[in-house]
Amino acid sequence: MNDDDLLAAARDALQNAYVPYSEYPVGAAVETASGDVYTGCNVENANYSNSLHAEEVAVGEAVADGHREFTRVVVTSAARDAVTPCGMCRQTLAEFCSDDTPVLCDTGDGFERYTVGGLIPDTITPEMLGKQP
């Protein structure tokens, strides 16, 4: 799957976003090491702290299917404003991605390109906690 196909999957996912409060739909797609693609959209809740972010939903779906390693991430919003993952989502991605995993953020006519390590350097790792995943 190429970058544009992964973007199309993320854009499809954002169509299902439940955003009655922010009115800011976000979609994400993650590609696993085996080439499978999982998508997610944001799901808001009246208690904002219980809301789910698109990246979390995509990662959660993939992990529930047994995947533990991702090779690419795409994030989009209806605004096509090159939204990047928030800090919480960056930490979640760092758990399953290498520092050089590409994170592509939709500008509407292309991508802003980042890496997981560039978005969240010196992240908390399992090794720092004396654990191996």
Backbone torsions as a table, in degrees:
resi	resn	phi	psi	omega
1	MET	NA	132.8	179.6
2	ASN	-89.7	175.9	-177.3
3	ASP	-58.9	-40.9	-178.4
4	ASP	-66.7	-36.4	177.0
5	ASP	-66.0	-40.5	178.5
6	LEU	-65.9	-38.6	176.1
7	LEU	-62.8	-42.8	179.2
8	ALA	-60.6	-39.4	178.0
9	ALA	-64.0	-41.9	178.4
10	ALA	-66.0	-41.1	178.2
11	ARG	-64.6	-38.3	175.6
12	ASP	-61.7	-42.0	-178.6
13	ALA	-63.8	-37.7	-177.1
14	LEU	-65.8	-19.5	177.1
15	GLN	-63.7	-21.6	-179.8
16	ASN	-96.8	3.6	-177.9
17	ALA	-59.1	143.1	176.1
18	TYR	-111.0	99.7	-171.2
19	VAL	-134.0	57.1	-177.0
20	PRO	-69.4	-15.5	-175.4
21	TYR	-99.8	-51.4	-179.7
22	SER	-85.5	-25.9	-173.8
23	GLU	54.7	36.8	-178.7
24	TYR	-127.2	84.1	-179.2
25	PRO	-72.2	138.5	178.6
26	VAL	-129.8	141.6	174.1
27	GLY	-126.9	151.6	178.3
28	ALA	-141.4	153.6	173.4
29	ALA	-137.8	136.7	174.6
30	VAL	-121.1	138.7	176.2
31	GLU	-104.4	129.7	-179.5
32	THR	-84.9	166.9	178.4
33	ALA	-59.0	-26.9	179.2
34	SER	-88.2	0.6	177.1
35	GLY	93.0	-0.8	176.5
36	ASP	-74.2	151.1	-179.5
37	VAL	-120.2	134.0	177.0
38	TYR	-124.9	141.6	-178.4
39	THR	-121.6	162.9	176.4
40	GLY	-154.4	161.5	175.6
41	CYS	-135.2	161.3	178.7
42	ASN	-76.1	145.8	-178.6
43	VAL	-131.1	105.6	-177.5
44	GLU	-86.4	162.3	-179.8
45	ASN	-140.4	148.3	178.9
46	ALA	-57.1	-29.8	171.3
47	ASN	-91.0	93.7	-169.8
48	TYR	-48.7	-34.2	-176.9
49	SER	-66.8	-15.2	177.9
50	ASN	-92.7	3.4	-180.0
51	SER	-70.6	151.2	178.3
52	LEU	-109.8	140.4	178.5
53	HIS	-94.6	152.1	-175.5
54	ALA	-55.8	-42.9	-179.1
55	GLU	-63.9	-40.5	178.7
56	GLU	-62.1	-42.4	-178.9
57	VAL	-64.3	-44.6	179.4
58	ALA	-63.1	-46.6	178.8
59	VAL	-62.9	-43.8	-180.0
60	GLY	-59.5	-41.9	177.8
61	GLU	-62.8	-44.3	-179.2
62	ALA	-65.6	-44.4	179.9
63	VAL	-64.3	-39.4	178.3
64	ALA	-61.4	-26.6	176.7
65	ASP	-90.7	5.2	174.3
66	GLY	99.4	2.9	-179.4
67	HIS	-85.0	143.5	-178.6
68	ARG	-134.1	4.3	-177.0
69	GLU	-142.7	129.4	-178.6
70	PHE	-118.9	146.0	-175.6
71	THR	-111.2	-17.8	177.6
72	ARG	-155.9	150.0	177.5
73	VAL	-134.4	136.7	173.1
74	VAL	-125.0	136.8	176.9
75	VAL	-127.4	137.6	178.7
76	THR	-139.8	158.5	170.8
77	SER	-133.6	162.9	177.4
78	ALA	-61.4	-26.4	179.5
79	ALA	-76.8	-14.0	-177.7
80	ARG	52.1	46.5	-173.0
81	ASP	-105.3	20.7	178.7
82	ALA	59.1	36.2	178.4
83	VAL	-55.6	137.4	177.0
84	THR	-104.5	159.8	175.4
85	PRO	-60.0	144.0	176.6
86	CYS	-71.5	174.2	-178.7
87	GLY	-58.2	-42.8	179.8
88	MET	-62.7	-43.5	179.7
89	CYS	-69.5	-33.5	176.7
90	ARG	-61.8	-42.6	178.5
91	GLN	-65.0	-40.4	177.5
92	THR	-61.9	-45.1	178.5
93	LEU	-62.7	-39.5	-179.2
94	ALA	-62.0	-26.4	178.7
95	GLU	-64.8	-30.6	-171.6
96	PHE	-120.8	0.6	-177.4
97	CYS	-123.4	153.5	171.4
98	SER	-79.5	165.9	179.2
99	ASP	-59.2	-29.9	-177.0
100	ASP	-94.0	9.3	176.8
101	THR	-63.2	125.9	179.6
102	PRO	-68.1	139.4	171.9
103	VAL	-121.8	113.2	-175.9
104	LEU	-104.5	125.0	-176.0
105	CYS	-114.7	123.2	-170.7
106	ASP	-67.7	121.7	175.8
107	THR	-100.2	-2.9	-176.5
108	GLY	99.9	-36.7	178.0
109	ASP	-130.3	22.6	-179.8
110	GLY	163.2	-152.7	-175.8
111	PHE	-136.3	146.3	157.3
112	GLU	-87.9	130.6	-175.0
113	ARG	-110.5	130.4	179.1
114	TYR	-132.7	176.8	167.1
115	THR	-123.3	159.2	177.9
116	VAL	-57.9	-45.8	-179.7
117	GLY	-64.6	-31.2	177.2
118	GLY	-72.4	-32.9	179.7
119	LEU	-79.0	-30.3	-179.9
120	ILE	-143.2	80.0	178.9
121	PRO	-70.6	154.6	176.5
122	ASP	53.5	43.4	-178.8
123	THR	-67.4	162.2	172.3
124	ILE	-71.9	126.5	-177.8
125	THR	-119.7	160.0	174.6
126	PRO	-56.8	-36.2	-179.9
127	GLU	-62.4	-36.8	178.3
128	MET	-63.2	-26.9	-179.8
129	LEU	-93.9	4.0	-178.7
130	GLY	72.7	26.6	-177.6
131	LYS	-122.6	157.0	170.8
132	GLN	-119.9	131.0	-179.6
133	PRO	-66.6	NA	NA
